[in-house]
Amino acid sequence: MATEYPEANKVVQFFMIITENRQQGELMLPIKFVRKHGQGLPNVICLKTSNGENWKINLVMNDGKIWFGQGWKEFAQYYSLGYGHLLVFKYQRLSEFHVDIFDTTRVEIEYPPKRVEAEKECRTSKKRKPNSSFEFGSTSCAKNSKGKQVNTRLESAKDFKTSNPSFILVMCTTYVESRFLFTIPCEFGRTHFDLEKKMGDIYFRVLDDERVWPAQYKIRMIKGRTRFEVTSGWLEFSKNNNLEVGDVCKFELVLKTNMTLQVHIFRKTNEVNLDCSTYAKSSQQKDKATTQG
């Protein structure tokens, strides 16, 4: 199904009622809205309130669902959102949402004074480019006591620059413990896969390792949406590289002719610092060479 982008003068509206405490965690956008407009959204959007306040909110995407992630907790706390509050969203541009907040009396709230840093915080985001990194992953991975660590790994993965197209996934139970199956982000798949092939081979490798892990992918249509599922072969890669729930992987498309993805793994080591596997091996080799010299 083709993605629908709102015209410059067209406003798309939806509302959400807070049915539980949303001062923690994320807020999931309506499925119908995501199906029509989700592929056009950038990683970061600007959320504007009626009093001219600007909030930068990160989007987290997985399995056709989108959440307001980083930045939402601060927004919800600042406006004291709670059970029964009604939020009316207006979406017009690729990176901008306008929101009106109504309390349990069904009257719009009196907005607090604007923050000093509000004007500087929210910058217009551009539509993703083919070579940019996509932030994807289940938000449940960051809801436990190690949530801050996961977020740190996610930020490290985003800061890690690649010269080729890439996407990011947070490893969850279905990826590395139970089903050993994950879906490649739809927009990345549409850009770099041959859509006429319903299945094919894909290869995984890590830096400074001569091994290559062959796997297979399938392209399926589910409720009008295209899914790119990695099936057989991922289990071996996951186990051989000791992937755990909460690890963050950045997948870099290093060879398109035979769909080879180099995986940069960000995990917590036994030390205090977070570590990327691709960096660790290179650093160890450099240290060894320096010592010998």
C-alpha positions in Angstrom: 0.0 0.0 0.0 1.4 3.4 -1.0 2.4 5.8 1.8 0.2 8.8 2.0 1.9 12.2 2.7 -0.2 15.1 3.8 -0.4 18.0 1.4 0.9 21.3 2.6 -2.6 22.7 3.3 -4.1 19.5 4.5 -4.3 18.8 8.2 -4.7 15.2 9.5 -6.2 15.0 13.0 -6.5 12.2 15.6 -7.1 12.2 19.3 -6.0 10.0 22.2 -7.4 9.6 25.7 -5.0 8.8 28.5 -6.2 5.5 30.0 -3.3 5.0 32.4 -0.4 6.9 33.9 1.6 8.2 30.9 4.2 10.1 32.8 6.5 7.1 32.3 7.5 5.2 29.1 6.0 5.9 25.7 2.8 6.7 23.9 1.8 4.6 21.0 0.3 6.4 18.0 -3.0 5.1 16.4 -2.5 2.2 14.1 -4.6 3.6 11.3 -2.6 6.9 11.4 0.7 4.9 11.2 -0.5 2.8 8.3 -1.3 5.9 6.3 1.5 8.3 7.3 4.1 6.3 9.3 6.6 5.8 6.4 6.8 9.6 5.9 7.8 10.4 9.5 11.4 11.2 10.5 13.2 9.9 13.6 12.6 13.1 15.5 9.4 15.2 15.3 8.5 18.6 16.8 5.5 18.6 19.1 3.9 22.1 19.4 1.4 23.2 22.0 -1.2 26.0 21.8 0.9 28.4 23.7 3.8 28.1 21.3 5.9 25.6 23.2 8.1 23.3 21.2 9.1 19.8 22.2 11.6 17.5 20.5 10.2 13.9 20.6 12.1 10.8 19.3 10.0 8.2 17.4 10.5 4.5 18.1 9.3 2.1 15.4 8.8 -1.6 15.4 6.5 -4.1 13.6 4.4 -1.4 12.0 3.9 0.5 15.3 5.2 3.9 16.3 5.7 5.3 19.8 6.6 8.7 21.1 9.9 7.8 22.9 12.6 10.0 24.3 11.2 13.4 25.2 7.7 12.2 25.8 8.2 11.5 29.5 9.4 15.0 30.1 6.4 16.4 28.1 3.9 14.3 30.1 5.4 15.3 33.4 5.5 19.0 32.4 1.8 19.1 31.6 0.9 16.7 34.4 -0.8 14.2 32.1 -2.9 11.5 33.8 -5.9 9.3 33.5 -8.7 10.9 31.6 -6.8 13.6 29.8 -7.6 14.1 26.1 -5.0 15.0 23.5 -6.0 16.2 20.1 -3.1 16.0 17.6 -3.0 17.8 14.3 -0.4 16.6 11.7 0.4 18.7 8.7 4.1 18.6 7.9 6.6 15.7 7.9 8.1 16.6 11.2 5.5 18.8 13.0 2.6 17.9 15.2 0.3 20.3 17.0 -1.3 19.1 20.2 -4.2 20.5 22.3 -4.6 19.2 25.9 -7.9 18.8 27.6 -8.3 17.8 31.3 -11.0 15.6 32.9 -13.5 18.4 32.8 -13.3 18.4 29.0 -11.9 22.0 29.0 -8.5 22.9 27.6 -5.9 23.2 30.2 -4.1 26.4 31.2 -0.6 25.9 29.8 2.4 26.6 32.0 4.8 29.4 31.1 7.1 28.6 28.1 10.4 27.1 28.9 13.5 29.3 28.2 15.1 26.6 26.1 11.9 25.8 24.1 12.9 27.8 20.9 16.3 26.1 20.7 15.2 22.6 21.4 12.9 21.9 18.5 14.5 22.0 15.1 12.7 21.0 11.9 13.7 17.5 10.9 14.1 16.4 7.3 12.7 13.4 5.6 15.0 10.4 5.9 17.6 9.9 3.1 18.4 6.4 1.7 21.8 6.3 3.4 20.6 7.6 6.8 20.2 5.4 9.9 16.8 4.3 11.0 16.0 3.8 14.7 13.9 0.7 15.2 13.3 -1.6 18.1 10.8 -2.8 20.6 10.2 -0.3 23.4 9.8 -3.1 25.9 13.5 -3.6 25.8 14.0 -0.3 27.7 11.3 -0.7 30.3 13.2 -2.7 32.8 15.8 -1.6 35.3 18.5 -1.5 32.6 16.5 0.9 30.5 19.1 3.7 30.9 21.8 1.4 29.7 19.8 0.3 26.7 19.2 4.0 25.8 22.9 4.7 26.1 23.7 1.8 23.8 21.1 3.1 21.4 22.6 6.6 21.4 26.1 5.0 20.9 24.8 3.1 17.9 23.2 6.3 16.4 26.5 8.2 16.9 28.5 5.4 15.2 28.9 6.6 11.6 28.8 4.2 8.7 29.7 4.9 5.1 26.9 2.7 3.8 23.1 2.5 4.4 22.2 1.2 7.8 19.5 0.6 10.3 19.4 0.0 14.1 17.5 -2.7 16.1 17.3 -3.3 19.8 17.5 -7.0 20.5 14.4 -8.3 22.2 13.2 -11.7 23.4 11.8 -12.7 20.0 15.1 -11.9 18.3 17.6 -13.7 20.5 15.8 -16.0 23.0 12.5 -17.5 21.6 11.5 -17.2 17.9 14.9 -15.9 16.6 13.1 -14.0 13.9 13.1 -10.2 13.3 11.8 -7.9 10.6 14.0 -5.5 8.7 12.6 -2.0 8.7 10.0 -1.6 5.9 11.5 1.6 4.5 15.0 0.2 4.4 13.7 -3.0 2.8 11.7 -1.1 0.1 14.8 1.0 -0.7 17.4 -1.8 -0.9 15.7 -5.1 -1.6 14.4 -6.5 -4.9 10.7 -6.3 -4.3 9.9 -8.8 -7.1 11.7 -11.5 -5.2 9.5 -13.0 -2.4 12.5 -14.7 -0.7 16.2 -14.7 -1.0 19.6 -15.1 0.7 21.1 -12.6 3.1 24.5 -12.8 4.8 25.7 -11.5 8.2 29.3 -10.8 9.3 31.1 -8.8 12.0 34.3 -6.8 11.7 37.6 -8.7 12.0 35.9 -12.0 11.7 36.4 -14.1 8.6 33.2 -16.0 9.1 30.1 -15.3 7.2 26.6 -16.4 8.4 24.2 -17.2 5.6 20.5 -16.7 6.3 17.2 -16.3 4.4 14.6 -13.6 4.2 11.0 -13.5 3.1 8.9 -10.6 1.8 5.3 -10.9 2.8 2.2 -8.7 2.6 0.3 -8.5 5.8 -2.8 -6.3 6.0 -1.5 -4.2 3.1 1.9 -3.7 4.6 5.2 -5.2 3.3 7.2 -7.2 5.9 10.8 -8.2 5.4 11.4 -11.1 7.7 14.8 -12.7 8.4 14.1 -16.4 9.1 16.6 -19.3 8.9 20.2 -18.6 9.7 19.7 -15.8 12.2 19.7 -18.2 15.2 23.2 -19.4 14.4 24.5 -15.8 14.1 22.8 -14.7 17.3 24.1 -17.6 19.3 27.7 -17.5 17.8 27.9 -13.8 18.7 26.3 -14.2 22.2 23.6 -11.6 21.5 21.4 -10.9 24.5 18.2 -9.0 25.2 19.0 -5.3 25.4 22.0 -5.4 23.0 21.8 -2.9 20.2 22.8 -3.8 16.7 23.5 -1.5 13.8 23.2 -3.3 10.4 25.3 -1.8 7.6 24.6 -2.9 4.0 28.2 -3.4 2.8 27.5 -5.4 -0.3 24.2 -5.1 -2.1 24.8 -7.6 -4.9 24.5 -10.5 -2.4 22.8 -8.6 0.4 25.6 -8.7 3.0 25.0 -6.9 6.3 27.9 -6.1 8.6 26.6 -6.1 12.2 28.0 -3.6 14.7 27.1 -4.8 18.2 26.7 -2.5 21.2 26.6 -4.3 24.5 27.6 -3.8 28.1 30.9 -5.3 29.0 32.1 -6.4 32.4 33.6 -3.0 32.8 31.8 0.3 33.5 31.9 1.6 29.9 29.7 0.5 27.1 31.4 -1.2 24.2 30.9 -1.8 20.5 32.2 -5.2 19.4 33.6 -3.7 16.2 35.7 -1.2 18.1 36.8 -3.7 20.8 38.6 -6.0 18.3 40.3 -3.2 16.5 41.4 -1.6 19.8 42.8 -4.9 21.1 44.8 -5.3 18.0 46.2 -1.8 18.1 47.1 -2.2 21.8 48.9 -5.5 21.1 50.9 -3.9 18.3 51.9 -1.0 20.4 53.0 -3.3 23.2 55.1 -5.4 20.8 56.6 -2.3 19.3 
